[in-house]
């Protein structure tokens, strides 16, 4: 299998979490960032974190912190572009980058293998219950210039819009113990729900 790089998207502003940085929210004794590293780390050959926070405020995890190209908070696509830039600069650049969102603490432990198995130089997006999760996707490095141009155009910042403009595929993931593996935490209520799910699944 060709090398695959991984990127944890942690660059959002967490506006619905009482101003707390979601990457640093605690779930069962670990930050969401630490939890994401443990889940995605073994699945990839290289790993970085996309964050626009002060690097000194993040846990010391021995990983590269990759900020967006600018400070306009252009959403996940800006983070994905930053990740593609980082991956392209590695001594032996991988063929693709897999992104995950830091606020989704139960994503599958076999996700990268399943997404990369259906790549063929196209974007491959995770799905559950028939719903795509665009921030959980495999991105060929060959799309880096196209993504930069898409963001520069500024017509839309929707991840799905960029995906739909290029060859893509979807991989469906089953529910885990009746729970959506892509359940994400946006609010304090979601965090309480995640605590309950973690007690069942961890």
C-alpha positions in Angstrom: 0.0 0.0 0.0 1.3 3.5 -0.8 2.1 5.8 2.1 -0.8 7.8 3.4 -0.6 11.0 5.5 -3.2 12.0 8.1 -4.5 15.3 9.2 -6.5 16.2 12.3 -8.7 19.2 11.6 -8.7 21.3 14.7 -8.7 24.8 13.3 -12.3 25.8 14.0 -13.4 28.5 16.4 -15.7 26.3 18.6 -18.4 29.0 18.8 -21.0 26.7 20.1 -18.9 25.2 22.9 -19.0 28.2 25.3 -15.9 29.5 23.7 -13.8 26.5 24.6 -11.3 25.1 22.1 -12.9 21.8 21.2 -9.5 20.2 20.7 -8.9 20.6 24.4 -12.3 19.4 25.6 -12.0 16.4 28.0 -13.7 13.1 27.2 -13.0 10.2 29.6 -9.8 11.7 30.8 -8.3 12.7 27.5 -8.6 15.7 25.3 -10.5 15.3 22.0 -7.2 16.0 20.3 -5.3 13.3 22.2 -8.1 10.9 21.5 -8.0 11.7 17.8 -4.3 11.1 17.7 -4.7 7.7 19.3 -7.3 6.7 16.7 -5.8 8.0 13.5 -2.1 7.7 14.4 -1.8 3.9 13.9 -3.7 4.2 10.6 -1.3 6.5 8.7 2.4 6.9 7.9 2.7 10.6 8.8 0.4 12.7 11.0 -0.1 16.5 11.6 -2.6 18.7 13.3 -4.3 21.6 11.5 -4.9 24.3 14.1 -4.9 28.1 14.2 -4.4 28.3 17.9 -1.1 29.2 19.6 0.9 26.0 19.4 2.0 26.4 23.0 -1.7 26.0 24.1 -1.9 22.5 22.6 -0.7 19.3 24.2 2.9 18.4 23.4 2.2 15.4 21.2 5.3 15.5 19.0 3.4 16.3 15.9 3.6 19.1 13.4 1.1 21.9 13.9 -0.1 23.1 10.5 -2.0 26.5 10.4 -4.2 27.7 7.6 -2.4 29.7 4.9 -4.2 32.8 6.2 -6.2 33.9 9.2 -9.6 34.3 7.6 -11.0 31.1 9.2 -12.1 29.8 5.8 -13.4 26.5 7.2 -12.3 22.9 6.8 -11.1 23.3 3.2 -8.5 25.8 4.3 -7.3 23.2 6.8 -7.2 20.5 4.2 -5.2 22.7 1.8 -2.7 23.4 4.7 -2.5 19.6 5.2 -1.9 19.0 1.5 0.9 21.6 1.5 2.5 19.9 4.6 2.2 16.5 3.0 3.7 17.6 -0.3 6.7 19.0 1.6 7.6 15.7 3.3 10.9 14.1 2.3 8.9 11.3 0.6 5.4 12.8 -0.2 2.6 10.4 0.1 0.0 9.9 -2.7 -2.9 11.1 -0.5 -4.0 12.7 2.7 -6.8 11.5 5.0 -8.5 14.1 7.1 -10.5 13.7 10.3 -12.3 16.2 12.5 -11.1 16.6 16.1 -14.7 16.8 17.4 -15.7 13.3 16.3 -14.3 11.0 18.9 -15.5 7.6 17.7 -14.5 7.5 14.0 -13.6 4.0 12.8 -10.2 2.4 13.5 -10.2 0.9 10.0 -11.2 4.1 8.2 -8.0 4.8 6.4 -7.6 1.3 5.0 -11.2 1.3 3.7 -11.0 4.8 2.2 -7.6 4.2 0.6 -8.8 0.9 -0.8 -11.2 2.7 -3.1 -9.0 5.7 -4.1 -7.8 5.4 -7.7 -6.8 9.1 -7.6 -10.2 10.4 -6.6 -11.6 11.8 -3.4 -13.1 9.1 -1.2 -15.6 10.2 1.5 -16.8 8.4 4.6 -20.5 7.9 5.0 -22.9 6.5 7.6 -26.6 5.9 7.5 -26.5 7.2 3.9 -25.0 10.6 4.9 -21.6 11.8 3.7 -19.1 13.2 6.2 -16.9 15.4 4.0 -14.3 16.2 6.6 -13.6 12.4 6.8 -12.1 11.8 3.4 -9.1 10.8 1.4 -7.6 13.6 -0.7 -5.1 12.9 -3.5 -2.2 15.3 -3.3 -2.7 16.0 -7.0 -5.7 18.1 -6.1 -3.6 20.7 -4.1 -3.5 23.4 -6.9 -7.2 22.8 -7.7 -8.2 23.3 -4.1 -6.0 26.5 -3.8 -7.8 27.9 -6.9 -11.2 26.9 -5.5 -10.6 28.8 -2.2 -9.1 31.8 -4.0 -12.3 32.0 -6.1 -14.3 32.3 -2.9 -17.7 31.4 -4.5 -18.4 28.9 -1.7 -16.4 27.3 1.1 -18.5 24.2 1.3 -16.4 21.0 1.4 -19.1 19.1 -0.5 -19.0 21.6 -3.3 -15.3 21.0 -4.0 -15.8 17.2 -3.7 -18.6 17.3 -6.2 -16.5 19.2 -8.7 -14.0 16.3 -8.9 -14.1 12.5 -9.3 -15.2 11.0 -6.0 -16.5 7.9 -4.3 -18.2 7.1 -1.0 -17.5 4.3 1.5 -20.3 3.4 3.9 -19.6 2.6 7.5 -21.9 0.7 9.7 -23.2 1.9 13.1 -21.1 0.8 16.0 -23.3 -0.7 18.8 -26.2 1.3 17.3 -24.2 4.5 17.5 -23.0 6.6 14.5 -19.2 6.4 14.5 -19.2 10.0 13.1 -21.2 11.5 15.9 -19.6 14.9 16.5 -19.5 17.3 19.4 -20.7 20.8 18.8 -22.4 21.8 22.1 -22.1 21.0 25.8 -25.2 18.7 25.3 -23.3 16.8 22.6 -20.4 16.4 25.0 -22.7 14.9 27.6 -24.1 12.5 25.0 -20.5 11.6 24.0 -19.7 10.7 27.6 -22.6 8.2 27.5 -21.5 6.8 24.2 -17.9 6.4 25.4 -19.0 4.4 28.4 -20.7 2.0 26.0 -18.1 1.8 23.3 -14.7 2.3 24.9 
